[in-house]
Amino acid sequence: MVRSWTALLLAASALTRSSARAASSYHATDVFDSSNFFAEFDFFTQPDPTNGFVQYVDAETANRDGLAGYAQAGVYLGVDSTNTTTTGRASVRVTSKKAYTKGLFIADIAHMPAGATNGNSCGLWPAFWMFGPNWPNSGEIDIIEGVNTQASNAVTLHTGAGCSVTNAGSLAGTKLASPSCHGAAGCSQTTHPDARNYGAAFNAAAGGLYALEWTDDTIKVWFFPRNSTTAALLSNNPRTTAPDPSTFGPPLAAFVGGAGCPIAQHFANHRIVFDTTFCGDWAGRVWAADKTCAALAPTCEAYVGGRPGAFAHAYWLVRSVRVFERAAGGRAARQVYPAAELGREI
């Protein structure tokens, strides 16, 4: 059962930060978990910038209707799976109050949105991502993202003009669709075909950990399955102990900037986002081309609106998101944006 966070927020203590230098050259900055998550993230309630068939609800509504709260020692972010709708399915999108430029970000996720039928997540478009103001000029990093019956994760960058990358160092099997990161298409990598990194198979394996390292030279994303040695080590580390990404092995996806894409000129002041939308500019656009989904309903909106039970498993269960910054050279810049900045990324 999802528990209300109201009472827990009142009792939450201030977040402890470590000032000790870590051997990895990173130091702990922030930890977001069931002790403070809803005090550190805002609920987005504007129309979906990706034109999804969704109604994002506010904190009070999400709390009242059981769409957000605490469950199984984690943070629950769900969708309505009870009511039919012609105006968009109720869901939540949350955005960190703080913004970051560069760093190491580690998310321990036990469950991600997926369809109630294994292999069929038709209509769903979940994402765990980061973005800056003045989209796309300050960048967007899509760490976990996919639609419909997609079997493995897509990792994508979006920028203004003048950013072309390579994926040198990525795991074998990860493919870069286009070197240009400009605009809505971005530079997307179809990841190594390990089904555990996305969707129903990710959930069946009790999830895992995603790590993002963002430097002036590269942006790298790793996935560690729940039963892996690295996942166990990262999960058991004290909250303020900074891991060393040089020990992580080849990343799931690497975006190498260099002269083709000066990373520091294209990525800055990013907020962290979890959301679940439906249909829209991606899942809806490719609906007819997906034979499994197209066989269920003539349109994505008809399926999502008429089949609430299909989305009983469409929820995030986040154990923690930990942020580390370089100990050398000072802390990365952070900024708290006004609410007016929300939703400008698309």
DRENVEX-736369 format. One record per residue (C-alpha): y, z, x; residue in three letters. Coordinates in pm, whole numbers, plus 32768, in hexadecimal, padded with zeros to 4 digits. Layout:
BEGIN
{Y = Y; Z = Z; X = X; residuo = ALA}
...
END
This chain:
BEGIN
{Y = 8000; Z = 8000; X = 8000; residuo = MET}
{Y = 815A; Z = 7FA7; X = 807D; residuo = VAL}
{Y = 8233; Z = 80DE; X = 809F; residuo = ARG}
{Y = 83A8; Z = 80EC; X = 805D; residuo = SER}
{Y = 847B; Z = 8109; X = 8197; residuo = TRP}
{Y = 859D; Z = 81C0; X = 80EF; residuo = THR}
{Y = 8531; Z = 8320; X = 8148; residuo = ALA}
{Y = 84BD; Z = 82B6; X = 82A0; residuo = LEU}
{Y = 860E; Z = 8221; X = 82F1; residuo = LEU}
{Y = 86B8; Z = 8368; X = 82A6; residuo = LEU}
{Y = 85D1; Z = 841D; X = 8395; residuo = ALA}
{Y = 85D3; Z = 8317; X = 84AB; residuo = ALA}
{Y = 8649; Z = 8390; X = 85FE; residuo = SER}
{Y = 8717; Z = 82CB; X = 86F8; residuo = ALA}
{Y = 865B; Z = 81C9; X = 87C5; residuo = LEU}
{Y = 8607; Z = 8241; X = 8925; residuo = THR}
{Y = 8658; Z = 8153; X = 8A3E; residuo = ARG}
{Y = 85D1; Z = 8166; X = 8B9C; residuo = SER}
{Y = 86BD; Z = 813B; X = 8CC2; residuo = SER}
{Y = 85AC; Z = 8131; X = 8DCA; residuo = ALA}
{Y = 8582; Z = 7FF4; X = 8E8F; residuo = ARG}
{Y = 8431; Z = 7F52; X = 8E4E; residuo = ALA}
{Y = 8361; Z = 7EAE; X = 8F5B; residuo = ALA}
{Y = 8376; Z = 7D6A; X = 8E94; residuo = SER}
{Y = 84F6; Z = 7D6C; X = 8EB6; residuo = SER}
{Y = 8513; Z = 7D98; X = 8D3C; residuo = TYR}
{Y = 857C; Z = 7ED7; X = 8C90; residuo = HIS}
{Y = 8542; Z = 7F3E; X = 8B26; residuo = ALA}
{Y = 866A; Z = 7F03; X = 8A40; residuo = THR}
{Y = 85F4; Z = 7F1A; X = 88D6; residuo = ASP}
{Y = 84BA; Z = 7F61; X = 880F; residuo = VAL}
{Y = 84A7; Z = 7F02; X = 86A0; residuo = PHE}
{Y = 8383; Z = 7F9A; X = 85E0; residuo = ASP}
{Y = 8336; Z = 8070; X = 84B1; residuo = SER}
{Y = 841E; Z = 817F; X = 8532; residuo = SER}
{Y = 855C; Z = 80AD; X = 851A; residuo = ASN}
{Y = 851D; Z = 7F43; X = 84B1; residuo = PHE}
{Y = 85DC; Z = 7F3F; X = 8368; residuo = PHE}
{Y = 8704; Z = 7FEE; X = 8407; residuo = ALA}
{Y = 8715; Z = 7EE2; X = 8516; residuo = GLU}
{Y = 86DE; Z = 7DA7; X = 8443; residuo = PHE}
{Y = 87B0; Z = 7D16; X = 8329; residuo = ASP}
{Y = 872D; Z = 7C65; X = 81F4; residuo = PHE}
{Y = 87A0; Z = 7AFD; X = 81CB; residuo = PHE}
{Y = 87F4; Z = 7AA9; X = 8060; residuo = THR}
{Y = 88A7; Z = 795A; X = 8073; residuo = GLN}
{Y = 8809; Z = 7810; X = 8004; residuo = PRO}
{Y = 8701; Z = 779A; X = 80F9; residuo = ASP}
{Y = 87A5; Z = 76B4; X = 81FC; residuo = PRO}
{Y = 865C; Z = 75F0; X = 8213; residuo = THR}
{Y = 8663; Z = 75A7; X = 809C; residuo = ASN}
{Y = 8529; Z = 766E; X = 8059; residuo = GLY}
{Y = 84A0; Z = 76BD; X = 7EFF; residuo = PHE}
{Y = 84F0; Z = 782B; X = 7F38; residuo = VAL}
{Y = 85CB; Z = 7947; X = 7EBE; residuo = GLN}
{Y = 8617; Z = 7A35; X = 7FDC; residuo = TYR}
{Y = 8648; Z = 7B94; X = 7F50; residuo = VAL}
{Y = 871E; Z = 7CB5; X = 7FC6; residuo = ASP}
{Y = 86A0; Z = 7DFC; X = 8057; residuo = ALA}
{Y = 86AE; Z = 7EBA; X = 7F10; residuo = GLU}
{Y = 85E7; Z = 7DB1; X = 7E55; residuo = THR}
{Y = 84EA; Z = 7D8B; X = 7F6E; residuo = ALA}
{Y = 84B6; Z = 7F03; X = 7F7A; residuo = ASN}
{Y = 8498; Z = 7F22; X = 7DFF; residuo = ARG}
{Y = 83A8; Z = 7DFD; X = 7DD5; residuo = ASP}
{Y = 82CC; Z = 7E4B; X = 7F01; residuo = GLY}
{Y = 8334; Z = 7D18; X = 7FC6; residuo = LEU}
{Y = 8395; Z = 7DE5; X = 80F8; residuo = ALA}
{Y = 8337; Z = 7F3A; X = 8178; residuo = GLY}
{Y = 823F; Z = 7FE9; X = 825C; residuo = TYR}
{Y = 80C7; Z = 7FB1; X = 8255; residuo = ALA}
{Y = 7FA9; Z = 7FF2; X = 8349; residuo = GLN}
{Y = 8096; Z = 807F; X = 8450; residuo = ALA}
{Y = 8161; Z = 7F3F; X = 8449; residuo = GLY}
{Y = 8285; Z = 7E93; X = 83A0; residuo = VAL}
{Y = 8225; Z = 7DCC; X = 826A; residuo = TYR}
{Y = 82EF; Z = 7C96; X = 8209; residuo = LEU}
{Y = 8258; Z = 7BE4; X = 80DF; residuo = GLY}
{Y = 8291; Z = 7AF8; X = 7FBD; residuo = VAL}
{Y = 8260; Z = 7B0A; X = 7E47; residuo = ASP}
{Y = 80F6; Z = 7AB3; X = 7DF2; residuo = SER}
{Y = 80FC; Z = 7B19; X = 7C82; residuo = THR}
{Y = 81F5; Z = 7A41; X = 7BC4; residuo = ASN}
{Y = 820E; Z = 78CE; X = 7B7E; residuo = THR}
{Y = 8364; Z = 783A; X = 7BC2; residuo = THR}
{Y = 8432; Z = 76FF; X = 7B97; residuo = THR}
{Y = 8554; Z = 7774; X = 7C6F; residuo = THR}
{Y = 84AA; Z = 77DD; X = 7DB4; residuo = GLY}
{Y = 83B2; Z = 78E9; X = 7E1F; residuo = ARG}
{Y = 8443; Z = 7A3C; X = 7E81; residuo = ALA}
{Y = 8428; Z = 7A87; X = 7FF3; residuo = SER}
{Y = 84D8; Z = 7B3D; X = 810D; residuo = VAL}
{Y = 858D; Z = 7AC7; X = 8242; residuo = ARG}
{Y = 8605; Z = 7BCF; X = 8337; residuo = VAL}
{Y = 86EB; Z = 7BA8; X = 8463; residuo = THR}
{Y = 872C; Z = 7C9A; X = 857F; residuo = SER}
{Y = 8881; Z = 7D3C; X = 8588; residuo = LYS}
{Y = 8886; Z = 7D11; X = 8702; residuo = LYS}
{Y = 8896; Z = 7BCB; X = 87C1; residuo = ALA}
{Y = 880E; Z = 7B80; X = 891B; residuo = TYR}
{Y = 8846; Z = 7A8A; X = 8A34; residuo = THR}
{Y = 870D; Z = 7A69; X = 8B0D; residuo = LYS}
{Y = 85FC; Z = 7B6B; X = 8B2F; residuo = GLY}
{Y = 848F; Z = 7BB4; X = 8AEC; residuo = LEU}
{Y = 8429; Z = 7BE2; X = 8981; residuo = PHE}
{Y = 82CE; Z = 7C5B; X = 891A; residuo = ILE}
{Y = 8261; Z = 7C5D; X = 87AE; residuo = ALA}
{Y = 8122; Z = 7D0E; X = 8743; residuo = ASP}
{Y = 80C2; Z = 7C6A; X = 85F9; residuo = ILE}
{Y = 7F8E; Z = 7CD0; X = 8532; residuo = ALA}
{Y = 7FB0; Z = 7BD1; X = 841A; residuo = HIS}
{Y = 8080; Z = 7A9C; X = 83D0; residuo = MET}
{Y = 80B6; Z = 79DD; X = 828A; residuo = PRO}
{Y = 7F8C; Z = 7905; X = 822B; residuo = ALA}
{Y = 7EEB; Z = 7882; X = 80F0; residuo = GLY}
{Y = 7DEC; Z = 7947; X = 8028; residuo = ALA}
{Y = 7CEC; Z = 7835; X = 806F; residuo = THR}
{Y = 7C80; Z = 7811; X = 81DA; residuo = ASN}
{Y = 7D1C; Z = 76DB; X = 8274; residuo = GLY}
{Y = 7DFF; Z = 769D; X = 814A; residuo = ASN}
{Y = 7F61; Z = 771C; X = 8176; residuo = SER}
{Y = 7FF2; Z = 7606; X = 80A0; residuo = CYS}
{Y = 8160; Z = 7636; X = 804F; residuo = GLY}
{Y = 8199; Z = 7742; X = 8157; residuo = LEU}
{Y = 8293; Z = 772B; X = 8272; residuo = TRP}
{Y = 8294; Z = 7875; X = 8335; residuo = PRO}
{Y = 835D; Z = 78A6; X = 8472; residuo = ALA}
{Y = 83AA; Z = 79A7; X = 857F; residuo = PHE}
{Y = 84D6; Z = 7925; X = 863C; residuo = TRP}
{Y = 862A; Z = 7961; X = 86DF; residuo = MET}
{Y = 8777; Z = 78B3; X = 86B7; residuo = PHE}
{Y = 88DF; Z = 78C2; X = 8726; residuo = GLY}
{Y = 8A28; Z = 7883; X = 866E; residuo = PRO}
{Y = 8ABB; Z = 7726; X = 8647; residuo = ASN}
{Y = 8968; Z = 7680; X = 861B; residuo = TRP}
{Y = 88E6; Z = 75BD; X = 86D2; residuo = PRO}
{Y = 89D2; Z = 75E9; X = 87F8; residuo = ASN}
{Y = 8963; Z = 7749; X = 8850; residuo = SER}
{Y = 87F8; Z = 76F2; X = 8819; residuo = GLY}
{Y = 86CA; Z = 7751; X = 874E; residuo = GLU}
{Y = 8572; Z = 77BF; X = 87CD; residuo = ILE}
{Y = 8452; Z = 77A4; X = 86D6; residuo = ASP}
{Y = 8341; Z = 7886; X = 875E; residuo = ILE}
{Y = 824C; Z = 7873; X = 863A; residuo = ILE}
{Y = 8270; Z = 7762; X = 8537; residuo = GLU}
{Y = 819E; Z = 767C; X = 8462; residuo = GLY}
{Y = 8163; Z = 75EB; X = 8308; residuo = VAL}
{Y = 804F; Z = 759D; X = 8210; residuo = ASN}
{Y = 7EF8; Z = 7569; X = 82B3; residuo = THR}
{Y = 7F78; Z = 7570; X = 8419; residuo = GLN}
{Y = 7E68; Z = 760C; X = 84F0; residuo = ALA}
{Y = 7F23; Z = 767C; X = 8628; residuo = SER}
{Y = 8080; Z = 76F5; X = 867A; residuo = ASN}
{Y = 81AC; Z = 7612; X = 86B9; residuo = ALA}
{Y = 82AE; Z = 7690; X = 87B4; residuo = VAL}
{Y = 83FF; Z = 75E0; X = 87A3; residuo = THR}
{Y = 855E; Z = 75EB; X = 8836; residuo = LEU}
{Y = 8695; Z = 7565; X = 8788; residuo = HIS}
{Y = 87DD; Z = 752A; X = 8843; residuo = THR}
{Y = 891A; Z = 745F; X = 8846; residuo = GLY}
{Y = 8923; Z = 7316; X = 8902; residuo = ALA}
{Y = 88CE; Z = 730E; X = 8A74; residuo = GLY}
{Y = 8788; Z = 73CF; X = 8A8A; residuo = CYS}
{Y = 8649; Z = 731E; X = 8AF8; residuo = SER}
{Y = 8524; Z = 73EE; X = 8B73; residuo = VAL}
{Y = 83C9; Z = 73CD; X = 8C04; residuo = THR}
{Y = 82A0; Z = 74AA; X = 8BB1; residuo = ASN}
{Y = 8223; Z = 74D0; X = 8D15; residuo = ALA}
{Y = 8142; Z = 7600; X = 8D30; residuo = GLY}
{Y = 80D8; Z = 760D; X = 8BC3; residuo = SER}
{Y = 7F6D; Z = 7649; X = 8B71; residuo = LEU}
{Y = 7E94; Z = 7514; X = 8B7C; residuo = ALA}
{Y = 7E83; Z = 7483; X = 8A20; residuo = GLY}
{Y = 7FE7; Z = 74E1; X = 89C1; residuo = THR}
{Y = 80AA; Z = 73A2; X = 897C; residuo = LYS}
{Y = 8222; Z = 7368; X = 8986; residuo = LEU}
{Y = 8283; Z = 7282; X = 8867; residuo = ALA}
{Y = 83D9; Z = 7223; X = 88F3; residuo = SER}
{Y = 84A1; Z = 7290; X = 8A25; residuo = PRO}
{Y = 85EB; Z = 7292; X = 8963; residuo = SER}
{Y = 8639; Z = 73DE; X = 88BA; residuo = CYS}
{Y = 8769; Z = 735A; X = 8801; residuo = HIS}
{Y = 8796; Z = 73A9; X = 8692; residuo = GLY}
{Y = 86A6; Z = 73E3; X = 8573; residuo = ALA}
{Y = 857C; Z = 7334; X = 8614; residuo = ALA}
{Y = 8594; Z = 73FA; X = 8756; residuo = GLY}
{Y = 8494; Z = 73F4; X = 886E; residuo = CYS}
{Y = 8353; Z = 7472; X = 87D4; residuo = SER}
{Y = 820C; Z = 74C6; X = 887E; residuo = GLN}
{Y = 80C4; Z = 74AF; X = 87C1; residuo = THR}
{Y = 800A; Z = 75CC; X = 8860; residuo = THR}
{Y = 7EBD; Z = 75E7; X = 890A; residuo = HIS}
{Y = 7DB4; Z = 75C6; X = 87F7; residuo = PRO}
{Y = 7D59; Z = 7735; X = 87DC; residuo = ASP}
{Y = 7D4D; Z = 777E; X = 8667; residuo = ALA}
{Y = 7D82; Z = 78F1; X = 86A6; residuo = ARG}
{Y = 7EF2; Z = 78B8; X = 86F1; residuo = ASN}
{Y = 7F54; Z = 7860; X = 858B; residuo = TYR}
{Y = 7F09; Z = 788F; X = 841B; residuo = GLY}
{Y = 7DCC; Z = 790E; X = 8379; residuo = ALA}
{Y = 7D0A; Z = 790D; X = 84C2; residuo = ALA}
{Y = 7E1C; Z = 79DE; X = 8565; residuo = PHE}
{Y = 7DF7; Z = 7AD9; X = 8449; residuo = ASN}
{Y = 7C7B; Z = 7ADA; X = 8456; residuo = ALA}
{Y = 7C93; Z = 7B41; X = 85C5; residuo = ALA}
{Y = 7D86; Z = 7C5F; X = 8570; residuo = ALA}
{Y = 7EAA; Z = 7B98; X = 85FA; residuo = GLY}
{Y = 7F26; Z = 7BBF; X = 875B; residuo = GLY}
{Y = 805A; Z = 7BCA; X = 8836; residuo = LEU}
{Y = 815D; Z = 7ABE; X = 8874; residuo = TYR}
{Y = 823E; Z = 7AD5; X = 89A5; residuo = ALA}
{Y = 837B; Z = 7A0E; X = 89EA; residuo = LEU}
{Y = 8428; Z = 7A05; X = 8B3B; residuo = GLU}
{Y = 8581; Z = 7966; X = 8B3D; residuo = TRP}
{Y = 862C; Z = 7930; X = 8C8D; residuo = THR}
{Y = 8738; Z = 7847; X = 8D12; residuo = ASP}
{Y = 8628; Z = 7751; X = 8D78; residuo = ASP}
{Y = 8512; Z = 775C; X = 8C76; residuo = THR}
{Y = 84A8; Z = 77D5; X = 8B20; residuo = ILE}
{Y = 8339; Z = 7836; X = 8B13; residuo = LYS}
{Y = 825D; Z = 78AC; X = 89F4; residuo = VAL}
{Y = 810A; Z = 7956; X = 8A1D; residuo = TRP}
{Y = 8005; Z = 79B6; X = 891A; residuo = PHE}
{Y = 7F0A; Z = 7ACD; X = 895B; residuo = PHE}
{Y = 7DF1; Z = 7AF4; X = 885B; residuo = PRO}
{Y = 7DB4; Z = 7C56; X = 87E0; residuo = ARG}
{Y = 7C6B; Z = 7C78; X = 889E; residuo = ASN}
{Y = 7CF9; Z = 7BFD; X = 89EB; residuo = SER}
{Y = 7D29; Z = 7CDD; X = 8B18; residuo = THR}
{Y = 7E9C; Z = 7C8A; X = 8B2F; residuo = THR}
{Y = 7ED4; Z = 7CE0; X = 89C1; residuo = ALA}
{Y = 7E27; Z = 7E2F; X = 89F5; residuo = ALA}
{Y = 7EFB; Z = 7E7B; X = 8B27; residuo = LEU}
{Y = 803F; Z = 7E1D; X = 8A7B; residuo = LEU}
{Y = 7FE9; Z = 7EDD; X = 893F; residuo = SER}
{Y = 7F90; Z = 8016; X = 8A01; residuo = ASN}
{Y = 80C1; Z = 8010; X = 8AE4; residuo = ASN}
{Y = 81C3; Z = 811F; X = 8A9E; residuo = PRO}
{Y = 82E4; Z = 809F; X = 89CD; residuo = ARG}
{Y = 83D3; Z = 809E; X = 8AF3; residuo = THR}
{Y = 82E8; Z = 800E; X = 8BFC; residuo = THR}
{Y = 8350; Z = 7EAB; X = 8C54; residuo = ALA}
{Y = 8232; Z = 7DB5; X = 8C8F; residuo = PRO}
{Y = 823B; Z = 7CAB; X = 8D9D; residuo = ASP}
{Y = 8226; Z = 7B4B; X = 8D04; residuo = PRO}
{Y = 81BC; Z = 7ABB; X = 8E54; residuo = SER}
{Y = 8069; Z = 7B59; X = 8E0B; residuo = THR}
{Y = 8042; Z = 7AB3; X = 8CB5; residuo = PHE}
{Y = 7FA9; Z = 796E; X = 8D2E; residuo = GLY}
{Y = 8007; Z = 7812; X = 8CAC; residuo = PRO}
{Y = 80E0; Z = 781F; X = 8B74; residuo = PRO}
{Y = 8076; Z = 778A; X = 8A29; residuo = LEU}
{Y = 81B4; Z = 76BA; X = 8A3C; residuo = ALA}
{Y = 82B3; Z = 769A; X = 8B54; residuo = ALA}
{Y = 8405; Z = 75ED; X = 8B35; residuo = PHE}
{Y = 8491; Z = 759F; X = 8C8E; residuo = VAL}
{Y = 8605; Z = 7558; X = 8C96; residuo = GLY}
{Y = 868F; Z = 74F8; X = 8DEA; residuo = GLY}
{Y = 8792; Z = 73E3; X = 8DFF; residuo = ALA}
{Y = 871C; Z = 7351; X = 8CB5; residuo = GLY}
{Y = 8768; Z = 748D; X = 8BF4; residuo = CYS}
{Y = 883A; Z = 75A6; X = 8C8A; residuo = PRO}
{Y = 879F; Z = 76BD; X = 8BB8; residuo = ILE}
{Y = 88CD; Z = 77A2; X = 8BDB; residuo = ALA}
{Y = 89B0; Z = 7699; X = 8B43; residuo = GLN}
{Y = 88D7; Z = 7667; X = 8A0E; residuo = HIS}
{Y = 884E; Z = 77BE; X = 89B2; residuo = PHE}
{Y = 8918; Z = 78FC; X = 8978; residuo = ALA}
{Y = 8942; Z = 7A27; X = 8890; residuo = ASN}
{Y = 87FE; Z = 7A09; X = 87CF; residuo = HIS}
{Y = 8795; Z = 7ADF; X = 86AB; residuo = ARG}
{Y = 8625; Z = 7B18; X = 8659; residuo = ILE}
{Y = 85A4; Z = 7A99; X = 8508; residuo = VAL}
{Y = 8468; Z = 7ABA; X = 8436; residuo = PHE}
{Y = 8455; Z = 79EC; X = 82F8; residuo = ASP}
{Y = 836A; Z = 7944; X = 8204; residuo = THR}
{Y = 83EB; Z = 7819; X = 8144; residuo = THR}
{Y = 833E; Z = 770C; X = 8075; residuo = PHE}
{Y = 834A; Z = 7590; X = 8062; residuo = CYS}
{Y = 84A6; Z = 7524; X = 80D2; residuo = GLY}
{Y = 8502; Z = 743A; X = 81ED; residuo = ASP}
{Y = 83B1; Z = 7457; X = 829B; residuo = TRP}
{Y = 8292; Z = 74D8; X = 81C1; residuo = ALA}
{Y = 8316; Z = 741B; X = 8094; residuo = GLY}
{Y = 836B; Z = 72DF; X = 8153; residuo = ARG}
{Y = 8208; Z = 72B5; X = 81DC; residuo = VAL}
{Y = 8157; Z = 7329; X = 809C; residuo = TRP}
{Y = 80E3; Z = 71D0; X = 802E; residuo = ALA}
{Y = 805D; Z = 7181; X = 818A; residuo = ALA}
{Y = 7F7D; Z = 72B6; X = 8188; residuo = ASP}
{Y = 7E49; Z = 7250; X = 80C1; residuo = LYS}
{Y = 7DD6; Z = 73B7; X = 808A; residuo = THR}
{Y = 7F25; Z = 7423; X = 7FFC; residuo = CYS}
{Y = 7F73; Z = 72E5; X = 7F3D; residuo = ALA}
{Y = 7E28; Z = 7308; X = 7E82; residuo = ALA}
{Y = 7E98; Z = 745B; X = 7DF7; residuo = LEU}
{Y = 7FDC; Z = 73F1; X = 7D4B; residuo = ALA}
{Y = 80C1; Z = 72C2; X = 7D3D; residuo = PRO}
{Y = 81D9; Z = 737E; X = 7DF1; residuo = THR}
{Y = 81F8; Z = 74A8; X = 7ED5; residuo = CYS}
{Y = 82E2; Z = 7554; X = 7DDF; residuo = GLU}
{Y = 81EB; Z = 752E; X = 7CC0; residuo = ALA}
{Y = 80D8; Z = 75D0; X = 7D8D; residuo = TYR}
{Y = 81AB; Z = 76EE; X = 7E14; residuo = VAL}
{Y = 824B; Z = 7734; X = 7CC4; residuo = GLY}
{Y = 810B; Z = 772A; X = 7BF9; residuo = GLY}
{Y = 800F; Z = 77D5; X = 7CDE; residuo = ARG}
{Y = 8090; Z = 7932; X = 7D34; residuo = PRO}
{Y = 7F34; Z = 79B1; X = 7D91; residuo = GLY}
{Y = 7F22; Z = 78B2; X = 7EAA; residuo = ALA}
{Y = 8022; Z = 7983; X = 7F66; residuo = PHE}
{Y = 7F7E; Z = 7ADA; X = 7F5D; residuo = ALA}
{Y = 7F4A; Z = 7AC1; X = 80D7; residuo = HIS}
{Y = 80A2; Z = 7A31; X = 8122; residuo = ALA}
{Y = 8133; Z = 7B5A; X = 81DC; residuo = TYR}
{Y = 8198; Z = 7BCA; X = 8336; residuo = TRP}
{Y = 8112; Z = 7D14; X = 83BD; residuo = LEU}
{Y = 81D8; Z = 7D5D; X = 84F8; residuo = VAL}
{Y = 8173; Z = 7E84; X = 85CE; residuo = ARG}
{Y = 8299; Z = 7E65; X = 86BB; residuo = SER}
{Y = 8392; Z = 7D83; X = 8767; residuo = VAL}
{Y = 83F3; Z = 7DF9; X = 88C4; residuo = ARG}
{Y = 851B; Z = 7D72; X = 8988; residuo = VAL}
{Y = 8543; Z = 7D84; X = 8B02; residuo = PHE}
{Y = 8663; Z = 7D0C; X = 8BD9; residuo = GLU}
{Y = 868F; Z = 7CD2; X = 8D4C; residuo = ARG}
{Y = 86D5; Z = 7E0F; X = 8E10; residuo = ALA}
{Y = 8780; Z = 7D45; X = 8F21; residuo = ALA}
{Y = 88CD; Z = 7CA5; X = 8ED1; residuo = GLY}
{Y = 891D; Z = 7D7B; X = 8DA5; residuo = GLY}
{Y = 88B4; Z = 7D70; X = 8C3D; residuo = ARG}
{Y = 88B3; Z = 7C2E; X = 8B78; residuo = ALA}
{Y = 89D5; Z = 7BFF; X = 8A8C; residuo = ALA}
{Y = 899D; Z = 7C85; X = 892D; residuo = ARG}
{Y = 8A71; Z = 7C5A; X = 87FA; residuo = GLN}
{Y = 8A63; Z = 7CCE; X = 8691; residuo = VAL}
{Y = 8ABD; Z = 7BAE; X = 85AA; residuo = TYR}
{Y = 8B6F; Z = 7BD0; X = 845C; residuo = PRO}
{Y = 8AA8; Z = 7B72; X = 8328; residuo = ALA}
{Y = 8B6A; Z = 7A2B; X = 8314; residuo = ALA}
{Y = 8AAD; Z = 79A6; X = 8443; residuo = GLU}
{Y = 8960; Z = 79B4; X = 838C; residuo = LEU}
{Y = 88C1; Z = 786E; X = 8326; residuo = GLY}
{Y = 8984; Z = 7786; X = 8409; residuo = ARG}
{Y = 885B; Z = 771B; X = 84D9; residuo = GLU}
{Y = 87F3; Z = 75EA; X = 840E; residuo = ILE}
END
